[in-house]
Amino acid sequence: GLANASLSLLGVASFQNPHNQLLVRALLNLERTKNGDGRYLSVGTAYRANNGVNGSGGDAIILVGQWNSPGYRFSVNYDMNISRLRSATNSVGAVELGFFYFFGESDCLRCPRW
C-alpha cells in the first residue's frame, strides 16, 4: 500500500509579448515508503492558456506522469490540443517524454522543482 500521498500545485506565467502563457498543474505524489527516500510516482493534469498574435484562450490539457528519484526524474506527458490548432492535428495530441538529471546539491532552502 501507500505510505505517503501529497498534492503539488504549480502555476507559471510567461510574458514574452506578444506571446504570453499561463500554465497551471496539479500532481498527486504517491510514495510507498515512510522513510522519505525521495522515490515516488506523480500523476496529474495541467492546463495551458495562451495570449498572442493568434488570439487568446485555452491551448492544451496535459496528462502528466512522472517517476521521481534522487538525482533524476523521468516524465511521460500527453498533450491534448483544445485550441484552433485541433484542426491541424485532427484533434490528436502528442506524447512528450522527458528526462531530468540533477547535478550536485544547491544551497537554497526551498529549491523549486518542476
N, CA and C atoms as an extended XYZ file, in Angstrom:
342
Properties=species:S:1:pos:R:3:atomname:S:1:resname:S:1:resid:I:1 pbc="F F F"
N         0.816       -1.189        0.000 N   GLY     1
C         0.000        0.000        0.000 CA  GLY     1
C         0.857        1.248        0.000 C   GLY     1
N         0.167        2.367        0.009 N   LEU     2
C         0.842        3.664        0.009 CA  LEU     2
C         1.146        4.108        1.426 C   LEU     2
N         2.331        4.645        1.627 N   ALA     3
C         2.716        5.176        2.927 CA  ALA     3
C         2.440        6.670        3.003 C   ALA     3
N         2.670        7.384        1.905 N   ASN     4
C         2.503        8.837        1.878 CA  ASN     4
C         1.865        9.256        0.562 C   ASN     4
N         1.004       10.246        0.646 N   ALA     5
C         0.429       10.861       -0.550 CA  ALA     5
C         0.364       12.357       -0.291 C   ALA     5
N         0.692       13.140       -1.309 N   SER     6
C         0.637       14.594       -1.183 CA  SER     6
C         0.202       15.192       -2.510 C   SER     6
N        -0.230       16.435       -2.456 N   LEU     7
C        -0.672       17.152       -3.638 CA  LEU     7
C         0.281       18.307       -3.900 C   LEU     7
N         0.745       18.439       -5.147 N   SER     8
C         1.612       19.549       -5.557 CA  SER     8
C         0.858       20.413       -6.553 C   SER     8
N         0.839       21.711       -6.321 N   LEU     9
C         0.210       22.663       -7.233 CA  LEU     9
C         1.273       23.592       -7.785 C   LEU     9
N         1.163       23.908       -9.070 N   LEU    10
C         2.146       24.769       -9.723 CA  LEU    10
C         1.424       25.730      -10.641 C   LEU    10
N         1.833       26.969      -10.632 N   GLY    11
C         1.355       27.967      -11.576 CA  GLY    11
C         2.544       28.725      -12.137 C   GLY    11
N         2.623       28.833      -13.459 N   VAL    12
C         3.733       29.529      -14.105 CA  VAL    12
C         3.155       30.470      -15.161 C   VAL    12
N         3.549       31.727      -15.096 N   ALA    13
C         3.147       32.705      -16.099 CA  ALA    13
C         4.395       33.166      -16.846 C   ALA    13
N         4.297       33.222      -18.162 N   SER    14
C         5.405       33.657      -19.008 CA  SER    14
C         4.925       34.834      -19.847 C   SER    14
N         5.658       35.940      -19.773 N   PHE    15
C         5.289       37.141      -20.513 CA  PHE    15
C         6.395       37.468      -21.505 C   PHE    15
N         6.148       37.182      -22.768 N   GLN    16
C         7.102       37.444      -23.842 CA  GLN    16
C         6.317       38.084      -24.985 C   GLN    16
N         5.871       39.308      -24.759 N   ASN    17
C         4.979       39.970      -25.707 CA  ASN    17
C         5.444       39.807      -27.137 C   ASN    17
N         4.549       39.501      -28.052 N   PRO    18
C         3.105       39.414      -27.865 CA  PRO    18
C         2.622       38.023      -27.439 C   PRO    18
N         3.505       37.115      -27.121 N   HIS    19
C         3.120       35.749      -26.774 CA  HIS    19
C         3.233       35.542      -25.267 C   HIS    19
N         2.091       35.429      -24.610 N   ASN    20
C         2.045       35.230      -23.163 CA  ASN    20
C         1.399       33.878      -22.876 C   ASN    20
N         1.814       33.258      -21.793 N   GLN    21
C         1.335       31.907      -21.497 CA  GLN    21
C         1.119       31.726      -20.001 C   GLN    21
N         0.091       30.970      -19.657 N   LEU    22
C        -0.185       30.595      -18.277 CA  LEU    22
C        -0.314       29.074      -18.228 C   LEU    22
N         0.383       28.452      -17.282 N   LEU    23
C         0.308       27.004      -17.085 CA  LEU    23
C        -0.036       26.757      -15.624 C   LEU    23
N        -1.066       25.953      -15.383 N   VAL    24
C        -1.402       25.522      -14.027 CA  VAL    24
C        -1.397       24.004      -14.013 C   VAL    24
N        -0.855       23.428      -12.914 N   ARG    25
C        -0.697       21.971      -12.858 CA  ARG    25
C        -0.999       21.477      -11.446 C   ARG    25
N        -1.610       20.315      -11.369 N   ALA    26
C        -1.857       19.644      -10.094 CA  ALA    26
C        -1.349       18.208      -10.215 C   ALA    26
N        -0.510       17.791       -9.262 N   LEU    27
C         0.038       16.437       -9.258 CA  LEU    27
C        -0.255       15.772       -7.919 C   LEU    27
N        -0.654       14.512       -7.988 N   LEU    28
C        -0.785       13.680       -6.804 CA  LEU    28
C         0.498       12.874       -6.696 C   LEU    28
N         1.222       13.038       -5.596 N   ASN    29
C         2.503       12.359       -5.378 CA  ASN    29
C         2.269       11.145       -4.495 C   ASN    29
N         2.660        9.976       -4.979 N   LEU    30
C         2.403        8.713       -4.293 CA  LEU    30
C         3.720        8.057       -3.915 C   LEU    30
N         3.923        7.877       -2.617 N   GLU    31
C         5.176        7.304       -2.120 CA  GLU    31
C         4.864        6.021       -1.360 C   GLU    31
N         5.643        4.965       -1.603 N   ARG    32
C         5.383        3.669       -0.976 CA  ARG    32
C         6.095        3.481        0.355 C   ARG    32
N         7.080        4.336        0.633 N   THR    33
C         7.835        4.167        1.878 CA  THR    33
C         7.596        5.346        2.802 C   THR    33
N         7.696        5.110        4.092 N   LYS    34
C         7.522        6.178        5.072 CA  LYS    34
C         8.829        6.905        5.381 C   LYS    34
N         9.946        6.355        4.931 N   ASN    35
C        11.233        6.955        5.286 CA  ASN    35
C        11.612        8.134        4.400 C   ASN    35
N        10.783        8.487        3.413 N   GLY    36
C        11.077        9.648        2.574 CA  GLY    36
C        12.358        9.507        1.781 C   GLY    36
N        12.531        8.377        1.101 N   ASP    37
C        13.768        8.130        0.355 CA  ASP    37
C        13.841        8.912       -0.955 C   ASP    37
N        12.828        9.696       -1.274 N   GLY    38
C        12.872       10.525       -2.478 CA  GLY    38
C        12.401        9.841       -3.735 C   GLY    38
N        11.923        8.614       -3.634 N   ARG    39
C        11.411        7.895       -4.808 CA  ARG    39
C         9.888        7.865       -4.723 C   ARG    39
N         9.254        8.439       -5.751 N   TYR    40
C         7.793        8.458       -5.745 CA  TYR    40
C         7.259        8.677       -7.153 C   TYR    40
N         6.005        8.300       -7.333 N   LEU    41
C         5.293        8.452       -8.586 CA  LEU    41
C         4.379        9.658       -8.474 C   LEU    41
N         4.323       10.468       -9.525 N   SER    42
C         3.419       11.619       -9.581 CA  SER    42
C         2.514       11.461      -10.792 C   SER    42
N         1.216       11.666      -10.586 N   VAL    43
C         0.248       11.642      -11.683 CA  VAL    43
C        -0.658       12.857      -11.534 C   VAL    43
N        -1.067       13.423      -12.664 N   GLY    44
C        -1.939       14.585      -12.577 CA  GLY    44
C        -2.268       15.162      -13.927 C   GLY    44
N        -2.646       16.420      -13.891 N   THR    45
C        -3.059       17.108      -15.107 CA  THR    45
C        -2.609       18.566      -15.065 C   THR    45
N        -2.563       19.164      -16.250 N   ALA    46
C        -2.182       20.569      -16.376 CA  ALA    46
C        -3.065       21.218      -17.437 C   ALA    46
N        -3.164       22.525      -17.356 N   TYR    47
C        -3.927       23.315      -18.317 CA  TYR    47
C        -3.034       24.470      -18.769 C   TYR    47
N        -2.961       24.668      -20.086 N   ARG    48
C        -2.139       25.750      -20.636 CA  ARG    48
C        -3.027       26.688      -21.439 C   ARG    48
N        -2.889       27.985      -21.185 N   ALA    49
C        -3.618       29.015      -21.937 CA  ALA    49
C        -2.606       29.990      -22.518 C   ALA    49
N        -2.899       30.485      -23.710 N   ASN    50
C        -2.012       31.423      -24.399 CA  ASN    50
C        -2.754       32.690      -24.765 C   ASN    50
N        -1.993       33.759      -24.910 N   ASN    51
C        -2.489       35.022      -25.422 CA  ASN    51
C        -1.401       35.546      -26.351 C   ASN    51
N        -1.701       35.594      -27.646 N   GLY    52
C        -0.679       36.013      -28.603 CA  GLY    52
C        -1.288       36.567      -29.863 C   GLY    52
N        -0.516       36.554      -30.937 N   VAL    53
C        -0.964       37.140      -32.197 CA  VAL    53
C        -2.152       36.386      -32.780 C   VAL    53
N        -2.361       35.131      -32.406 N   ASN    54
C        -3.480       34.353      -32.922 CA  ASN    54
C        -4.696       34.400      -32.001 C   ASN    54
N        -4.692       35.284      -31.030 N   GLY    55
C        -5.815       35.396      -30.112 CA  GLY    55
C        -5.467       34.799      -28.764 C   GLY    55
N        -6.496       34.645      -27.930 N   SER    56
C        -6.255       34.118      -26.601 CA  SER    56
C        -7.240       33.002      -26.295 C   SER    56
N        -6.874       32.178      -25.317 N   GLY    57
C        -7.756       31.106      -24.889 CA  GLY    57
C        -6.976       29.873      -24.498 C   GLY    57
N        -7.732       28.844      -24.178 N   GLY    58
C        -7.124       27.577      -23.791 CA  GLY    58
C        -6.362       26.952      -24.939 C   GLY    58
N        -5.218       26.421      -24.645 N   ASP    59
C        -4.354       25.826      -25.667 CA  ASP    59
C        -4.293       24.309      -25.531 C   ASP    59
N        -4.137       23.812      -24.290 N   ALA    60
C        -3.942       22.371      -24.131 CA  ALA    60
C        -4.337       21.910      -22.735 C   ALA    60
N        -4.763       20.664      -22.675 N   ILE    61
C        -4.903       19.932      -21.427 CA  ILE    61
C        -3.846       18.837      -21.488 C   ILE    61
N        -3.089       18.690      -20.419 N   ILE    62
C        -1.937       17.796      -20.424 CA  ILE    62
C        -2.092       16.769      -19.308 C   ILE    62
N        -2.017       15.488      -19.655 N   LEU    63
C        -1.977       14.420      -18.667 CA  LEU    63
C        -0.520       14.168      -18.321 C   LEU    63
N        -0.202       14.082      -17.033 N   VAL    64
C         1.182       14.041      -16.574 CA  VAL    64
C         1.434       12.776      -15.760 C   VAL    64
N         2.552       12.120      -16.039 N   GLY    65
C         3.043       11.016      -15.231 CA  GLY    65
C         4.545       11.184      -15.039 C   GLY    65
N         5.018       11.058      -13.790 N   GLN    66
C         6.450       11.238      -13.520 CA  GLN    66
C         6.925       10.187      -12.528 C   GLN    66
N         8.137        9.702      -12.752 N   TRP    67
C         8.838        8.910      -11.745 CA  TRP    67
C         9.953        9.793      -11.208 C   TRP    67
N         9.922       10.048       -9.906 N   ASN    68
C        10.890       10.932       -9.259 CA  ASN    68
C        11.825       10.104       -8.399 C   ASN    68
N        13.093       10.393       -8.467 N   SER    69
C        14.101        9.677       -7.697 CA  SER    69
C        15.227       10.649       -7.376 C   SER    69
N        15.967       10.436       -6.297 N   PRO    70
C        17.087       11.342       -6.021 CA  PRO    70
C        18.047       11.386       -7.212 C   PRO    70
N        18.268       12.567       -7.722 N   GLY    71
C        19.219       12.726       -8.818 CA  GLY    71
C        18.623       12.747      -10.205 C   GLY    71
N        17.398       12.235      -10.380 N   TYR    72
C        16.813       12.259      -11.725 CA  TYR    72
C        15.289       12.178      -11.673 C   TYR    72
N        14.675       12.507      -12.803 N   ARG    73
C        13.227       12.403      -12.970 CA  ARG    73
C        12.947       11.993      -14.407 C   ARG    73
N        11.973       11.109      -14.588 N   PHE    74
C        11.518       10.686      -15.911 CA  PHE    74
C        10.038       11.033      -16.010 C   PHE    74
N         9.635       11.642      -17.114 N   SER    75
C         8.230       12.027      -17.258 CA  SER    75
C         7.672       11.596      -18.609 C   SER    75
N         6.383       11.291      -18.594 N   VAL    76
C         5.618       10.998      -19.804 CA  VAL    76
C         4.364       11.864      -19.729 C   VAL    76
N         4.165       12.703      -20.730 N   ASN    77
C         3.001       13.582      -20.789 CA  ASN    77
C         2.238       13.325      -22.073 C   ASN    77
N         0.935       13.542      -22.014 N   TYR    78
C         0.111       13.511      -23.222 CA  TYR    78
C        -0.547       14.872      -23.347 C   TYR    78
N        -0.166       15.617      -24.363 N   ASP    79
C        -0.593       16.988      -24.601 CA  ASP    79
C        -1.754       16.967      -25.600 C   ASP    79
N        -2.960       17.327      -25.126 N   MET    80
C        -4.148       17.327      -25.982 CA  MET    80
C        -4.496       18.763      -26.378 C   MET    80
N        -4.545       19.023      -27.681 N   ASN    81
C        -4.891       20.353      -28.175 CA  ASN    81
C        -6.363       20.647      -27.914 C   ASN    81
N        -6.630       21.841      -27.398 N   ILE    82
C        -8.014       22.300      -27.265 CA  ILE    82
C        -8.194       23.650      -27.954 C   ILE    82
N        -7.179       24.094      -28.663 N   SER    83
C        -7.225       25.380      -29.366 CA  SER    83
C        -7.627       25.168      -30.821 C   SER    83
N        -7.553       26.230      -31.588 N   ARG    84
C        -7.853       26.123      -33.021 CA  ARG    84
C        -6.852       25.231      -33.743 C   ARG    84
N        -5.735       24.919      -33.108 N   LEU    85
C        -4.738       24.026      -33.698 CA  LEU    85
C        -5.283       22.596      -33.850 C   LEU    85
N        -6.385       22.280      -33.154 N   ARG    86
C        -7.003       20.944      -33.256 CA  ARG    86
C        -7.230       20.529      -34.694 C   ARG    86
N        -7.683       21.474      -35.527 N   SER    87
C        -7.982       21.127      -36.920 CA  SER    87
C        -6.722       20.709      -37.674 C   SER    87
N        -5.583       21.271      -37.321 N   ALA    88
C        -4.323       20.914      -37.993 CA  ALA    88
C        -3.800       19.564      -37.525 C   ALA    88
N        -4.161       19.161      -36.312 N   THR    89
C        -3.657       17.895      -35.760 CA  THR    89
C        -4.729       16.806      -35.720 C   THR    89
N        -5.898       17.084      -36.339 N   ASN    90
C        -7.023       16.138      -36.325 CA  ASN    90
C        -7.409       15.755      -34.901 C   ASN    90
N        -7.280       16.696      -33.984 N   SER    91
C        -7.608       16.506      -32.562 CA  SER    91
C        -6.782       15.405      -31.903 C   SER    91
N        -5.658       15.059      -32.502 N   VAL    92
C        -4.757       14.066      -31.922 CA  VAL    92
C        -3.673       14.807      -31.153 C   VAL    92
N        -3.453       14.421      -29.920 N   GLY    93
C        -2.430       15.067      -29.109 CA  GLY    93
C        -1.051       14.504      -29.401 C   GLY    93
N        -0.135       14.768      -28.482 N   ALA    94
C         1.241       14.324      -28.655 CA  ALA    94
C         1.776       13.758      -27.351 C   ALA    94
N         2.541       12.691      -27.453 N   VAL    95
C         3.245       12.134      -26.305 CA  VAL    95
C         4.566       12.866      -26.177 C   VAL    95
N         4.866       13.308      -24.956 N   GLU    96
C         6.114       14.011      -24.690 CA  GLU    96
C         6.876       13.253      -23.617 C   GLU    96
N         8.136       12.938      -23.895 N   LEU    97
C         8.997       12.238      -22.945 CA  LEU    97
C        10.036       13.203      -22.408 C   LEU    97
N        10.328       13.110      -21.126 N   GLY    98
C        11.333       13.987      -20.540 CA  GLY    98
C        12.222       13.225      -19.575 C   GLY    98
N        13.480       13.600      -19.540 N   PHE    99
C        14.420       13.043      -18.574 CA  PHE    99
C        15.208       14.204      -17.989 C   PHE    99
N        15.231       14.304      -16.673 N   PHE   100
C        15.931       15.370      -15.975 CA  PHE   100
C        16.991       14.741      -15.086 C   PHE   100
N        18.197       15.249      -15.167 N   TYR   101
C        19.281       14.788      -14.306 CA  TYR   101
C        19.739       15.980      -13.482 C   TYR   101
N        19.836       15.811      -12.168 N   PHE   102
C        20.190       16.905      -11.281 CA  PHE   102
C        21.650       16.781      -10.879 C   PHE   102
N        22.424       17.824      -11.148 N   PHE   103
C        23.850       17.839      -10.868 CA  PHE   103
C        24.106       18.451       -9.502 C   PHE   103
N        24.661       17.692       -8.592 N   GLY   104
C        25.083       18.232       -7.305 CA  GLY   104
C        23.957       18.721       -6.429 C   GLY   104
N        24.329       19.446       -5.400 N   GLU   105
C        23.392       19.991       -4.428 CA  GLU   105
C        23.332       21.500       -4.566 C   GLU   105
N        22.255       22.067       -4.064 N   SER   106
C        22.077       23.513       -4.085 CA  SER   106
C        22.060       24.041       -2.657 C   SER   106
N        22.411       25.309       -2.491 N   ASP   107
C        22.405       25.932       -1.179 CA  ASP   107
C        21.083       26.590       -0.832 C   ASP   107
N        20.107       26.556       -1.751 N   CYS   108
C        18.843       27.232       -1.448 CA  CYS   108
C        18.027       26.418       -0.443 C   CYS   108
N        17.171       27.108        0.286 N   LEU   109
C        16.393       26.447        1.344 CA  LEU   109
C        15.218       25.658        0.776 C   LEU   109
N        14.476       26.236       -0.137 N   ARG   110
C        13.332       25.563       -0.741 CA  ARG   110
C        13.445       25.708       -2.256 C   ARG   110
N        14.271       24.896       -2.848 N   CYS   111
C        14.517       24.986       -4.283 CA  CYS   111
C        13.297       24.537       -5.065 C   CYS   111
N        12.894       25.281       -6.091 N   PRO   112
C        11.766       24.833       -6.902 CA  PRO   112
C        12.160       23.629       -7.757 C   PRO   112
N        11.235       22.684       -7.901 N   ARG   113
C        11.442       21.513       -8.771 CA  ARG   113
C        10.235       21.382       -9.640 C   ARG   113
N        10.429       21.385      -10.934 N   TRP   114
C         9.317       21.175      -11.829 CA  TRP   114
C         9.676       20.308      -12.919 C   TRP   114
